[in-house]
């Protein structure tokens, strides 16, 4: 099996990291990325271990961490405002839990930033391939469960359809963007097979948001890099939707979206009613059920959030939180696109940077009708790509 994987994906398992402490961190990151979509409990345990080991190492080595680097400063500001929204929350007894359930896990970004900056291209490729293999397996499992009639919507072994759809969509975007990079995909045939497997999993989650975002990414990246494959994928996408009844019904809900908002219209109406209150720092984290004014009108009484990440951040952390969140997003695209032209002669950096930007775009597009910051799986993948984007941009700035 090892030889098969190495042959198809060209994975070199013979990394030599001299420092044992570094070796533990390296394999913890590898295991985290590989297990993330399959076990939340193991993923959380590894995440805590990595944060503690990484911070200990940073303190021990007395490394000065510059927050002036692109992307890092707005992220630090965002964390600070989230902490302030907890301190000044309207319901501090509820918001205080965010310190250990949310804020603590933001620290993994600094660990990723420190570690990824030391890894060479081969190790970075290895990590990306681990994510791809995990996504392929998760997609096959999810698709099989639907086709066998075990579930109505594709899920992984630990997450629901929404989280699986987000994970697969992000990895699909990365794979699609890297299609012409032979260091990642020496075989175009296997690349197409992987795309089909991931696309099947995404379709069988029946998640409309992921369908829409994937089509957007396929169209944009396809126009620049894969025009023929763009047409092929859109045809496959259309055929699967129109030939499989359940997919067809779900697609009709996209066409008639206003009639199938899944309580979003009620949620957003309720948000509008109280949007002028606590304008600066919001109501505080984890306060949705306490402040939502139209709870009785909800069909799904289990709803616990605002079904829009931008709205969620605003209601919880006010205009300051939203501006910091948008600043972070703007920084990613501004510096990412600005430095792309300088990486044109370095195919690895150019392709990987574009792929990471495509993956991050899935998060921001999906945020219009959902969220990821409070999801234990999605946020880790986002933080990993955020750190990778920062390092790719930062290293390019040093050479220009």
Secondary structure, 3 states (H helix, E strand, C coil): CHHHHHHHHCCCCCCCCCCHHHHHHHHHHHHHHHHCCCCHHHHHHHHHHHHHHHHHHHHHCCCCCCCCCCCHHHHHHHHHHHHHHHHCCCCHHHHCCHHHHHHHHHCHHHHHHHHHCCCCHHHHHHHHHHHHHHHHHHHHHHHHHHHCCCCCCCCCCCCCHHHHHHHHHHHHHHHHHCCCCCCCCCCHHHHHHHHHHHHHHHHHCCCHHHHHHHHHHHHHHHHHHCHHHHHHHHHHHHHHHHHCHHHHHHHHHHHCHHHCCCCHHHHHHHHHHHCCCCCCCCCCCCCHHHHCCCHHHCCCCCCCCCCCHHHHHHHHHHHHHHHHHHHHHHHHHHHHHHHHHHHCCCHHHHHHHHHHHHHHHHHHHHCCCCCCCCCCCHHHHHHHHHHHHHHHHHHHHHCC
